[in-house]
């Protein structure tokens, strides 16, 4: 089965690289990924929400100041997974260049402080920094959360009636440093630290079966180790990619020598491809797939692979409740069609569909496939960094949700 999965990923990667050679398509939209809005062949001026705010408040020389700025801020009150998830007060990102735009990717930092109606609150930061000529890439995820949420046990066919509440706090420090060795290709070393503490599992008829996966003292679990990432990234702007390929493989090794409770190993492989479609309005067909698995060892329940807990930037499984499926391995596939609605670039839309396949626990057998789908609206908040405010509606069997965010899902 692992050989089959590897073959699927390798085939997809080869196909993506071949399609990436279509230079005509890439050149057509390459300037759209930069931090400046240059004069294009389009006769219609591109606008964003800030343009309307500038007009309302009559700010003078704003366009010239914005065009000359090297740092782009986007600040917007957002929420995520309104039906039982995060409700964000304000999230914002910063986009900037640390080199020449012809050979250096756009750097971004996301900041997300939030509070939820179910007792969830915390702060999250996700930096993705590129140095001159993409010589170094620093990626990370930092957060501290108070995060009560439901869990349903393990495996691809965990029953709805197994739902029970697990309350805990979570401190995460993940940081990778990668050095460029070839154009768009980097390898690196990182550190991963996840501390779950003050864990409390609500007593229900089904909670006893979940307790079996916790140590005798379930008050806290600590996983600490090193990571070895390999990344190929030909996108120019990760906030709203218009072209290119992103492919990464990260091997993680946790051991008591690094402070971990137990020794265990995991592998996370992620592939994202963006196909620009020629036309009067910019249209993108985006594909994503990931494979997340435990290789060996004794893994704490809350560190097992689970949907919407992927150790990477972006989000997956829109339309499926976070944490609904947890197992020793997960396969995921998603496609999204992104299209413009207004000629000035202010309003756009998306249609998306996905399938989440958790393995039968303790195996690499993917028997149960859980589809989801949805649609959304995009409003251009910052035309220079191409940051959108996104409003999505996603649904699956027995579940639906609304997602209000800043930036694309992937």
C-alpha positions in Angstrom: 0.0 0.0 0.0 2.8 2.4 0.8 4.4 1.7 -2.6 1.0 2.5 -4.2 0.7 5.7 -2.3 4.3 6.7 -3.3 3.6 5.9 -6.9 0.5 8.1 -6.9 2.4 11.0 -5.4 5.4 10.6 -7.8 3.1 10.4 -10.8 1.3 13.5 -9.7 4.6 15.3 -9.1 5.9 14.4 -12.6 2.7 15.5 -14.2 2.8 18.8 -12.3 6.4 19.5 -13.2 5.7 18.8 -16.9 2.8 21.2 -16.9 4.9 23.8 -15.0 7.0 24.0 -18.2 4.2 25.8 -20.0 6.1 29.1 -20.0 3.5 31.0 -21.9 0.9 30.5 -19.2 3.4 31.4 -16.4 4.6 34.5 -18.2 1.0 35.6 -18.7 0.4 35.9 -15.0 3.8 36.2 -13.4 3.5 40.0 -12.8 0.3 39.4 -10.9 2.2 37.7 -8.1 4.5 40.6 -7.3 4.0 43.3 -4.7 3.4 46.0 -7.2 0.5 46.6 -9.6 2.1 47.6 -12.8 0.5 48.9 -15.9 -0.9 45.9 -17.9 -2.6 45.4 -21.1 -5.9 45.5 -19.4 -7.7 48.8 -19.8 -9.7 48.3 -16.6 -7.9 49.5 -13.4 -7.6 46.9 -10.7 -9.1 47.9 -7.3 -9.5 46.6 -3.8 -11.3 47.3 -0.6 -8.6 49.8 0.5 -9.3 51.9 -2.6 -12.9 52.3 -1.5 -11.8 53.2 2.1 -9.3 55.7 0.7 -12.1 57.3 -1.4 -14.5 57.4 1.5 -11.9 59.1 3.8 -10.4 61.2 1.0 -6.7 60.2 1.6 -4.4 62.1 -0.7 -1.6 60.5 -2.8 -2.6 57.1 -1.4 -2.0 55.2 -4.6 1.5 56.4 -5.0 2.4 55.7 -1.4 0.9 52.2 -1.6 2.7 51.4 -4.9 6.1 52.5 -3.4 5.6 50.6 -0.1 7.7 47.5 0.3 5.6 46.1 3.1 1.9 45.3 2.6 -0.4 44.9 5.6 -3.9 43.3 5.5 -6.0 43.6 8.6 -9.6 42.3 8.7 -12.0 40.9 11.4 -12.5 37.3 10.4 -14.0 34.1 11.8 -13.5 30.4 11.0 -15.8 27.5 11.2 -18.7 29.5 12.8 -20.6 26.4 13.8 -18.6 25.3 16.8 -15.1 26.5 15.9 -12.9 29.6 16.0 -14.5 33.1 16.0 -11.6 35.4 15.2 -11.6 39.0 16.5 -9.0 40.2 14.0 -6.5 38.4 11.8 -3.9 40.0 9.6 -1.0 39.3 7.4 2.1 41.1 6.4 3.6 40.6 2.9 7.1 41.9 2.0 10.1 41.3 -0.2 13.6 40.7 1.1 15.2 40.7 -2.4 14.6 41.4 -6.0 11.1 40.3 -7.1 12.5 38.6 -10.2 14.2 35.9 -8.1 12.8 36.2 -4.6 9.4 34.9 -3.3 7.1 37.1 -1.3 7.5 36.6 2.4 4.4 36.5 4.6 3.5 36.4 8.3 0.0 35.6 9.5 -1.2 36.7 13.0 -4.5 35.2 14.3 -5.7 36.1 17.8 -9.2 34.6 18.3 -11.9 33.6 20.8 -14.7 31.2 20.4 -18.2 30.7 21.9 -17.2 27.2 23.2 -14.4 28.4 25.5 -11.8 28.5 22.8 -9.2 31.3 22.7 -5.6 31.7 21.8 -3.0 33.3 19.5 -1.4 31.9 16.4 1.5 33.1 14.2 2.7 31.6 10.9 5.8 33.1 9.3 7.1 32.1 5.8 10.3 34.2 5.2 12.3 34.1 2.0 15.8 35.8 1.9 17.4 37.3 -1.2 17.3 34.9 -4.3 15.5 32.4 -2.1 18.8 31.5 -0.6 17.1 30.7 2.8 13.5 29.9 3.7 12.2 30.1 7.3 8.8 28.6 8.0 7.1 28.1 11.3 4.0 27.8 13.4 3.6 29.2 16.9 0.5 29.1 19.0 -0.9 28.8 22.5 -4.5 27.7 22.7 -7.2 26.8 25.1 -9.0 24.4 22.9 -12.0 22.3 24.0 -13.4 20.4 21.0 -15.2 17.2 20.2 -13.5 13.9 19.3 -14.9 10.8 17.8 -12.2 8.2 18.3 -9.9 6.6 15.8 -10.3 5.1 12.3 -12.1 5.9 9.0 -15.5 4.8 10.2 -15.8 6.3 13.7 -19.5 6.6 14.5 -21.3 9.9 15.1 -22.6 8.6 18.5 -18.9 8.3 19.7 -18.7 12.1 20.0 -17.4 13.4 23.3 -15.7 16.6 24.5 -12.0 16.8 25.2 -10.7 19.9 26.8 -7.1 20.9 26.8 -4.5 23.6 26.4 -1.9 23.4 23.6 1.5 25.1 23.2 3.1 24.6 19.8 6.6 25.7 18.6 7.5 24.5 15.1 10.3 26.1 13.2 12.2 25.0 10.1 15.2 26.6 8.4 15.8 25.6 4.8 18.7 26.4 2.4 18.2 26.7 -1.3 20.3 24.1 -3.2 18.8 24.4 -6.7 16.2 26.8 -8.2 13.0 26.4 -6.2 14.4 23.4 -4.2 15.4 23.6 -0.6 16.3 21.2 2.2 16.6 22.0 5.9 16.4 21.1 9.6 13.8 22.1 12.1 12.4 21.7 15.6 8.9 20.6 16.6 7.4 21.0 20.1 3.8 20.2 21.1 2.7 20.3 24.7 -0.9 19.3 25.4 -1.7 19.9 29.1 -4.7 20.2 31.4 -6.3 17.5 29.4 -9.9 16.5 30.5 -12.1 14.0 28.7 -15.8 14.3 29.4 -17.4 11.2 30.8 -19.8 9.7 28.3 -20.9 6.3 27.2 -18.3 6.2 24.5 -15.4 8.0 26.3 -14.2 4.8 27.8 -13.0 3.5 24.4 -11.1 6.8 23.8 -9.5 6.7 27.2 -7.8 3.4 26.2 -5.6 5.4 23.8 -4.3 7.7 26.6 -1.7 6.9 29.2 -2.9 6.3 32.7 -2.3 9.9 33.6 -4.0 11.8 30.8 -3.3 15.3 32.3 -0.6 16.1 29.8 1.5 14.8 26.8 4.7 16.2 25.4 6.1 15.6 22.0 9.5 17.2 21.1 11.8 16.4 18.3 13.6 17.4 15.1 12.3 17.6 11.5 13.9 17.2 8.1 11.9 19.1 5.4 12.5 19.1 1.7 10.5 21.7 -0.3 10.1 22.5 -4.0 8.2 25.8 -4.4 7.9 27.6 -7.8 5.1 29.9 -6.7 5.9 33.6 -6.5 3.3 34.5 -3.9 2.0 31.9 -1.3 -0.8 34.3 -0.2 -2.7 33.8 -3.4 -0.8 31.7 -5.9 -1.4 32.3 -9.6 0.9 29.6 -10.9 3.5 27.1 -10.0 4.0 24.0 -7.9 4.5 23.5 -4.2 5.7 20.1 -3.0 7.1 19.2 0.4 8.1 16.1 2.4 8.8 16.4 6.1 10.1 13.6 8.2 9.8 14.1 12.0 11.6 12.2 14.7 10.5 12.6 18.3 12.6 11.2 21.2 13.1 11.5 25.0 16.6 12.9 24.3 14.8 16.0 23.0 12.3 16.1 26.0 9.6 14.0 24.4 7.5 11.6 26.5 7.9 8.8 23.9 9.9 8.0 20.7 7.9 8.1 17.5 8.3 9.1 13.8 6.0 10.7 11.3 5.9 11.6 7.6 4.0 14.5 6.0 3.9 14.9 2.2 2.0 17.8 0.6 1.6 18.6 -3.1 -0.2 21.7 -4.5 -0.4 22.7 -8.2 -1.9 25.8 -9.8 -3.0 25.9 -13.4 -3.8 29.4 -14.9 -6.5 29.4 -17.5 -6.3 32.0 -20.3 -9.2 34.4 -20.6 -10.4 38.0 -20.0 -10.7 37.3 -16.3 -8.0 35.5 -14.3 -9.0 31.9 -13.6 -7.1 29.4 -11.7 -7.6 25.6 -11.3 -5.9 24.5 -8.1 -5.2 21.0 -6.9 -3.9 19.7 -3.6 -3.1 16.3 -2.1 -1.4 15.2 1.1 -0.4 12.0 2.8 0.2 12.1 6.6 1.3 9.0 8.4 2.9 7.7 11.6 5.9 5.5 10.7 6.5 4.0 14.1 6.4 4.5 17.9 4.0 5.3 20.6 2.1 8.5 19.6 -0.1 10.5 22.0 -3.7 10.6 21.0 -3.8 14.4 20.3 -0.7 14.2 18.1 -2.1 11.5 15.7 -3.0 12.7 12.2 -6.4 14.5 12.2 -8.3 16.6 9.7 -7.8 20.3 9.9 -4.7 19.8 12.1 -2.3 19.4 9.3 1.3 20.6 10.2 1.5 23.1 7.4 0.1 26.5 6.3 -3.3 26.7 4.9 -6.4 24.7 5.7 -8.1 21.5 4.4 -11.3 19.6 4.8 -13.7 22.6 4.5 -17.1 21.2 5.1 -16.0 18.5 7.6 -15.8 19.2 11.4 -12.3 19.8 12.7 -10.9 16.7 14.4 -13.8 14.6 13.0 -11.4 11.9 11.7 -8.2 10.8 13.5 -6.0 7.9 12.8 -2.4 6.8 12.2 -2.6 7.9 8.6 -4.7 10.2 6.4 -5.0 10.6 2.6 -6.5 13.9 1.3 -7.4 15.2 -2.2 -8.9 18.6 -3.1 -9.7 20.6 -6.2 -10.7 24.3 -6.3 -11.8 26.4 -9.3 -11.1 30.1 -8.7 -12.6 32.7 -11.1 -13.1 36.4 -11.4 -16.6 38.0 -11.3 -15.8 41.7 -11.7 -13.4 42.9 -14.4 -11.6 45.2 -11.9 -10.6 42.2 -9.8 -12.5 43.2 -6.7 -15.0 40.3 -6.6 -14.3 36.6 -7.4 -15.6 33.2 -6.5 -14.5 29.6 -5.9 -16.0 26.2 -6.2 -14.3 23.4 -4.3 -14.6 19.7 -3.6 -12.5 17.3 -1.4 -12.2 13.9 0.0 -10.7 12.8 3.3 -9.6 9.2 3.8 -8.4 8.2 7.3 -6.9 4.7 7.5 -8.3 1.9 9.5 -6.4 2.5 12.8 -3.1 0.7 12.9 -3.1 -0.1 9.2 -2.5 1.6 5.8 -5.9 0.5 4.6 -8.0 3.4 3.3 -11.5 2.0 3.1 -13.7 4.9 4.0 -13.6 8.1 1.9 -15.5 11.1 3.2 -16.3 13.7 0.5 -17.1 17.4 1.0 -17.8 20.3 -1.3 -18.7 24.0 -1.2 -18.5 27.4 -2.8 -17.3 30.8 -1.7 -16.9 34.5 -2.5 -13.6 36.4 -2.7 -13.2 40.1 -2.1 -9.8 41.7 -2.9 -8.6 43.4 0.3 -5.1 44.3 -0.9 -4.4 44.2 -4.7 -0.6 44.6 -4.2 -0.1 41.5 -2.0 -3.2 39.9 -3.7 -4.8 39.2 -0.3 -8.4 38.2 -0.4 -11.1 38.2 2.2 -12.7 34.8 1.8 -16.2 33.7 2.7 -16.8 29.9 2.1 -19.7 27.6 2.7 -18.7 23.9 3.0 -20.8 20.8 3.6 -20.6 17.1 3.9 -22.9 14.3 5.2 -24.4 15.5 8.4 -22.3 18.7 8.7 -22.2 22.2 7.2 -20.2 25.3 8.1 -19.3 28.9 7.1 -15.6 30.0 7.0 -14.6 33.6 7.0 -10.9 34.1 6.6 -8.1 36.2 5.2 -6.0 34.5 2.5 -6.7 31.4 0.4 -7.2 27.9 1.8 -4.1 26.7 0.0 
